[in-house]
């Protein structure tokens, strides 16, 4: 019974951490240490586990996917726009940044949820989910922002807003450091997706030695 409902425990833990970060703790755009990084990424990891074990039932699954779309358009999109408007009116950046990260995570998890309800195995869902989490924290969007944003005074020498990179490299990242950091995470994500499958394939394709024919005894 416990084995059947393990995904629910992960879902409850993820929901509790989401409430803590989004509703209890004050919005904060900076990450100061690895423990805080783990705290902030924990809702995504718990959600990946919950989705990986979510029961696959066709009719309820279709309704749930429709609920995800309605929830995004009716709730999340409005909350995001409200924070954009507040920022445009001179509000603080931290609440907007918090919601932007939440929307990114929601998008990843919504895709993962659809993948699971479409028939994906728990192993495949977990691999895709953890690989996506690596991409989420890779700094890819920080790099695209750095290179695509129109900087009136020229591009800064360092990505001082990417505090999650700072925590792990020991200082404010230069573009080169951020590129290496991102590349390492993307390679790890690729490994999470592909290495187990390719290893199993090589095992299947390796010819097994045939047993030696028995020699009749005189």
N, C-alpha and C positions, 0 to 999 in steps of 0.2 A: 504493500500500500504506500509506504514511504517512497519507494522507488518510482511509483507511478506519479506522485504529486511533487517531486523535487523541484520541478520548474516553477511551481506556485510559490515556494519559499524564496526562490531567487527573484521572482516578480515582486513579492511583498518588500523584500530588502531594497530592490531598485526603486520602488515607489517611495519608500521611506526616505531614502537618500535624496531623491529628487525634491521631495517636500522640504527637506532640511536645507538643501542648497538654494532652491528657488524661492522658498517662502519664509525661512527662518533666519538663515545667515544673511548679512547685508551683502548687496552686490559688490563684487570685487573683480577688477579686471586683471589683477596680478596674482601670480602664483609664487609663493615665497620659499617653498621647500618641497622635497619629494613627497612628504606625507600629505601635504595639501593637494599635490597633483593626483595622488591616489584617491583622495577623498572626492575630487571633482570628476574623475573618470569612472569612479565606482558605479554610478547609476547606469552608465552605458554597458559596463561589463556584466552587471547583474541582469540587465535587460536582454543582453545577448544569450545568457544562460537560460532565461525564462522562455525566450522565443525558440531556442533550440529544442526544448522539451515540450513545447506547446502541442496539445492534441490536434491531430489533423482530421477535421470533420468538414465535409464539403459545404453543407448548407449553412451552419453557423459561421464557417470561415468566410463565406461571401458576405454575410451581414457584417462581420467584424471589419473586413476590409473597407466596406462602405462607411462604417462608423469612423474609421481612421481618416478617410477623406473628409467627411462632414466635420469631424473634430478639428482637422487642420484648417479648413476654410471658415468654420464658424467660431473657432476659439483662438487657435494659435496664430493665425494670420492677423486677426484683430489685435491681439496683444502685441505682436511684433510691430504693427503699424503705429499703435499708440506710443510705443517707445521711440520709434523714429520721429514722430511728431513732437514728443517731449524733448528729444535731443535737438531738433530744429528750433525749438522755442527757447533754447539755452539750458536745457536740462543736463544732468551729468551723463558721462559716457558709459559708466559702469553698468547701469541697468540695461542699456541697449546692447552692450557687448555680451552680457549674460544671456539675454534673449537670443542673440544671434547664434551663440554656441548651442543653446538649447534647440533651436530650429535645425541646425546642422545635425545634431544627434538624432532628433526626431526623424529627419529625412532618411538617414541611414537605417534606423530601426524599422521604419515603415517598409522600406524595400526588403529588409530581412524578414519581416513578418509575412509579407506577400510571398516570398520565396519559400518559407516554411509551409504556409497554407497551400501552396501550389504543389506540394509533395516532396520537398527536399528532406533528406535525412537529417537527423540531429547532428551527425558529424559534419556534413556539408554546411549546415547553418552556422555551427560554431566556428568553423574555419573562415567562412565569409565574414561573420560578425567580428571576430578578433582581428582579421586582416583589415576590415573597415575601421576598427578602432585605432589601429596603427596609422592608417592614412589620416584619420581625424586629428591625431596629435603630431603628425609629421611636420607641421609648419608649411604645408603646401599652399594653403590659402594666404599665409603670411608672405610667402615669396611672390605669389601672383599679385597681391596687393602692393608689395614693394616695387615690382617692375611695371605694373599697369597704372598705378595711381599717378595723377598729375601733380608732381611736387613743385610748388611755385618757387621754392628756394633751392631746388635740386634735390636729388635723392639723398637721404641721410646716410651716414657712414655705417650705422648700425641699426638693427631691427630692435629698438628698445621696447617696443610694445609686446614682443614675443617672449613673455616672461617664462613660459614653460620650457623654452629652449635654454634660457639663461640658467634655470635651475640645474640642468643636466650638463651644460658645458662649462659652468663656472664663471661666466661673464656674459655681458651683452653680446649677442651674436652679430658678427659681420655677415654680409651677404654670402661669402664663401663658406663660413661655418654653417649658416642656415641651409645652404644647398647640400652640404655633406650630411647634416642632420636629417634633412628630408630624404635624401637618397638612401641612407641607411634604413630608415623606417619603411620606405617603399620596397626595398629589397627584402626586409623582414616580412612585410605583408605578402609579397610574392611567394616567399618560402612557405608561409603558413598556408597559402592557397594550393601550392603546387607540389611541394616536396613529398608529403605523405602519399599522394596519388602516384607520382612518378616512381617512388620507391616500390610501391606495391606492383606497379606495372612491370618494372624490371624483374621483380621476383617471379611474376607469372610467365614472363617471356624467357626466363633462363631455363634452358633445357635441363631436365632432371636425368641423372644417370640411370640407365635401365639396369635392373638387377641382373647379375650374372646368371647365365643358364645353369641349372643344376646338372651336375654330372652324375649319371647313374653309377652306383657302386657295383663293383663286380660281385 
